[in-house]
Amino acid sequence: MNHRHEALLALLADGALHSGAGLAPRLGVSRATVCKLVGELRQHGVAVESVPRSGYRLPQPVELLDAGRIRGALDARGWRVADLQVLFETGSTNTFLFDAPAPPSARPRVVFAELQQAGRGRRGRSWLAPFGSGLTFSVAWTFADTPPGLPALGLAVGVGIAEALRTLGVAAAQVKWPNDLVWRGHKLGGLLLQLRSEAGGASSVVAGLGLNVALPAGAREALAAPGAQPVADLGEALGRPLPSRNDLGATLAAAMLATFDDFAHQGFAPFAARWTALDALAGARVRVAQDDGDVEGEACGTDADGALLLRVDGRVRRFHSGDVSLRPAAP
């Protein structure tokens, strides 16, 4: 996309009906070019509606992300992040940061995106986030010294984000091992962590969050695959008007930064009991799907390295995030 696409979206973001004749001079282009730009936006997944002989509009208003507003809100929460970007479009915010050099210690990078064309979830799954319906961002952080329990960092980040959602009013927010955010059994969002570490030295991480904020009906239908976990969005979970999208982004980014800071000094130990209190699988019978067959048992928490503990035929077994996927066990 180019600046003209972004300028057109900024004009359409209010959700009102705008005529081509009215948009053209504001963009400095012809009406034919406006029509072309609208078509290109649609090709990128932006649902621009056309009303015959009247103009164009988005299905609903969208508060566009603004780097200055997010940075100011982070400053107010005690986090002065100089390196913060809002990308209009990218493949994946995680890939964008992980492919770049790791930031210096105490100089985290934060990147938000309005559109992700190749957003990824766990085990390479795609993350569907139609324009304006969610919040996607990643944080890159470097630990000067590798903290204890580093493999459990993803669980700690899940705790930090779930607790932040609770402060926003999502009282039933929980975490589902290893990296899902859930509400009443429905998936609200997901985390993706990528680590680089050196024995006895510095370690760096890129952590990405994808959160459903206001999913349109079409996206819900696309996510409702047979056997898939049902989804929810923040609007449904709150049951009241949504907070500012920029303020929401700052709140959750601050929670992630605070988690990294605490983990740097104390490792996973202070998060363990908090994880247990938020564990959506505690005591449940679950099935662990593996390449060599499924294993069914009772979920009984995690260990200090973040492995899932499963009681199978009276014996506790450990499972790691890279090896398994979870779904409810058959009754």
C-alpha positions, 0 to 999 in steps of 0.5 A, a space after each residue: 500500500 502507499 500513502 494514498 491508500 492510507 489517506 483514503 482510509 483515514 477519511 473513511 475511518 469515521 464510518 460515514 458515507 463519502 462521495 467519490 466527488 467529495 473524496 477526490 479533491 481531498 486526496 488530490 486525485 480524480 474520481 476514477 482514481 478514487 474508484 481504483 484506490 477503493 478496489 485496491 483496498 478491497 484486494 488487501 482485505 479492507 471491506 469498503 462498501 459502495 452505495 450506488 450514486 452515493 459513495 463509499 463507507 466502511 461497515 463500521 467506524 474504525 479508530 486508526 492506530 496512532 503511534 503518538 497517542 500510544 507512546 503518550 499513553 505508555 509514557 503515562 504508565 511509566 514506560 518511555 518507549 522511543 522505538 515505537 512504530 505503527 505499520 499500516 501493513 506488514 506480513 507479521 509484526 513478529 517476523 518484522 521484529 525477529 528479522 531485525 537485530 535484537 534491541 539493546 538491553 533496556 531499549 525494547 521495540 514495539 510495533 503495531 500493525 493495522 493489517 497483517 497479511 501473514 499473521 501467525 499463531 502457534 505451530 505456524 497456524 494463520 491468524 485471521 484479523 480483518 481490518 479494524 476488527 482486532 489488535 496486533 502488535 509485537 514487542 522485542 526485548 533483550 535480557 542482559 543475562 538469561 533469566 531463570 526459567 526462560 522456557 516458561 516466559 510465554 506462560 508469564 506473558 499470558 498471565 500479564 496479558 490476562 491480568 490486564 484484560 481483567 483490569 479492563 473488565 474481562 473478569 473471566 479472562 483466563 489462559 489456556 496452555 500454552 499461549 491462548 487467552 480465553 473467556 468462558 471457553 472461547 478463544 479471545 486471543 493468542 500469543 506467539 513467542 520467538 526466543 534467541 538465547 546464548 548460554 550464560 549470556 544475553 537472550 532476546 525475545 519477540 512476543 506478539 499478541 493477536 486479540 479479537 476486539 470486534 469481529 465481524 460476522 464473516 470473520 466469525 463464520 470463517 473461524 467456526 471450523 468443525 472441531 475448532 475452539 469457539 471464538 469471542 471478541 473483547 466487545 462480547 466479553 466486556 458487554 459494554 462499549 469498547 475502550 479506545 483502541 489506542 489506549 487498549 494497545 498501550 495498556 496491553 503493551 505496558 503489561 507485556 513490558 512489565 512482564 519482561 521487566 519482572 521476569 528479568 529480575 525473578 524468572 518464572 517463580 513469581 508468576 507460577 501461582 498467578 498462572 495456576 489461578 488463571 489456568 483454564 485447563 486446571 483439573 480438566 480431562 484433555 486430549 493431547 494430539 501428537 504425531 505418534 498418537 493422542 494422549 488423554 489425561 487430567 491436566 494438573 498445571 505446569 512445571 517450572 519450565 512451562 511444560 504441561 503436566 498431565 496425569 495419565 493412568 496414575 502417572 504424571 507426564 510432561 508435554 512441551 509446547 512445540 510437541 502438542 496441541 490441545 483440544 477437549 477430551 471426549 466425554 
